[in-house]
Amino acid sequence: MSEETAKTPLDHVADTLSQLKEMRHYSKNNVEMLTTQWLLFDGELAKLKQATKIENLMMRQSEFHDALETAIAELEEVKAELQPAPEE
């Protein structure tokens, strides 16, 4: 039975960054898919008085994607600060 080493703050930041980047990938795909559907069915949705609902979803998804980009950029900076100094 081997002992596991405790994760460092750098490990935790790297793990979180990995998860956020995966979320960004799916978020981008979702925005693109929803936009495609919107463009295909805009007229029909408007006739059914459903266009506003989809516009709202598109805005929320876009806001989430933007916030995700900001969080990733900030954590990238934290990760760089936590990197050990190179040995001379």
ChimeraX attribute file (.defattr): number of C-alpha atoms within 10 A of each C-alpha:
attribute: neighborCount
match mode: 1-to-1
recipient: residues
	/A:1	3
	/A:2	4
	/A:3	5
	/A:4	6
	/A:5	6
	/A:6	7
	/A:7	9
	/A:8	10
	/A:9	13
	/A:10	16
	/A:11	13
	/A:12	12
	/A:13	17
	/A:14	16
	/A:15	12
	/A:16	14
	/A:17	19
	/A:18	13
	/A:19	13
	/A:20	17
	/A:21	16
	/A:22	11
	/A:23	14
	/A:24	19
	/A:25	12
	/A:26	13
	/A:27	18
	/A:28	15
	/A:29	12
	/A:30	16
	/A:31	18
	/A:32	14
	/A:33	12
	/A:34	17
	/A:35	16
	/A:36	12
	/A:37	12
	/A:38	17
	/A:39	10
	/A:40	11
	/A:41	13
	/A:42	17
	/A:43	13
	/A:44	12
	/A:45	15
	/A:46	11
	/A:47	10
	/A:48	9
	/A:49	10
	/A:50	13
	/A:51	16
	/A:52	11
	/A:53	10
	/A:54	16
	/A:55	15
	/A:56	11
	/A:57	13
	/A:58	18
	/A:59	12
	/A:60	13
	/A:61	17
	/A:62	17
	/A:63	12
	/A:64	15
	/A:65	20
	/A:66	14
	/A:67	13
	/A:68	17
	/A:69	15
	/A:70	12
	/A:71	14
	/A:72	19
	/A:73	13
	/A:74	12
	/A:75	17
	/A:76	15
	/A:77	10
	/A:78	15
	/A:79	17
	/A:80	10
	/A:81	11
	/A:82	14
	/A:83	10
	/A:84	8
	/A:85	7
	/A:86	5
	/A:87	4
	/A:88	3
